[in-house]
Amino acid sequence: MKSMIKALIATALMTGTAMAATSERPATKAEIEKIAVGHTVSGAMRYMPNGRYTYKGGNPGTYKILQGQVCVTFDNGGKRCDRIVTGDGKSFTLINARGERYPFK
């Protein structure tokens, strides 16, 4: 069992796949909407009620909230989806494609 866990972690590190802690679950769409829509999250990401998005006032685009993730399509053509997880339904963490973890509040 330990070797299986080590192999999964090694694979995640090599591929850049983010793994949530075993005590974490994907945030629900409603939980993410409550935090994000109409607010600036973590002092940088603005999710406007009309579906528009900005990061620190720049990098404009549109966003879509799904179960356990927020996807942004930037006006310049780029796209990004971040996973949102929680362990207690009160504090939330954003996990980007590189596996970097940030508070989502």
N, C-alpha and C positions, 0 to 999 in steps of 0.2 A: 504494500500500500504506500509506504514512504517513497519508494522508487517511482511509483506512478505519479504521485504529487510532485516530486522533483522534476519529472519529465514534463508535466503540464506547465509548471512554472518556467522551465527552461525554454519550452516551445513558445510560451507567451512572450518571454523576454526577447527571443530571437526574431519573432515575427512582429513584435510591437503590438500584439493583441492585449488589450487591457482586461485584467481579471478583477472582478469584484470580490471582496472578502466574503467568506462563506456565510457570514451573518448579514450580508447586505442583499437587498432585493431591488429590482428595477422600480423606480418611482412610478406611480400611476400618472396617467395623463392629467387627471384633476389636480394631483399634488404639484406637478410641474406648472400647470396653468396658474395655480394660486400664487406661486412664488414669482413667476416670470411676467405674465401678461399685465401690461401697464406699469411695469417696474424696471428699475435698473438693478441688475443682479450682480453681486460681488463688485459693485462700484464701477463696472465697465460695460456690461452687456445690457442693452436697452431693448426690451421686447414690447413694442407698441401694440395697443389693442387692434389696430388696423392691419396687423400682420407684418409690419416693417420692423427691421432690426438694424441696430448700429453697435459698433464696438468703440468705446471711448469717443463717441460722436462722429466716427468715421466708419470706413468699411461697410457701407450700407448694403442692405439686401432684404430678403424676406425670410421668415422662419415658419416652421411647422412643428408642432408639438405632437409627439406620438407616445405610446406607452414606453416609458423608460428611456426616451431620448428626445433631443431637440435637434432638428436639422435646419441648417441655414443655407440659402442659395444667395450668393453675393451678386450684386449688380454687375460686377466685372466678369462673371461667369464661373467663379469658383464655387465649390460646395463643401460642406462639412456637416457631419453628424456627431454629436457628443452624447455619451450615455449619462444618465442621471440615476444615481442609486441612493438608497437610504437603508439604514439599519434599524431605525426606530420610528420612522415617519415624521420626525421633527427636524433632523439635520440631514442635509443632502449633499452629495458630492458629484461633481462633473468629472467624467473620465473622457479625455480626448483620444484621438486615434493613436497617439504615441504612448498611451497608458498613463499620461500625467494626470494627477488628481488635484482638483481644486474645490474649495467650498463653493456651494451653489446656494447663495442666500441673498 
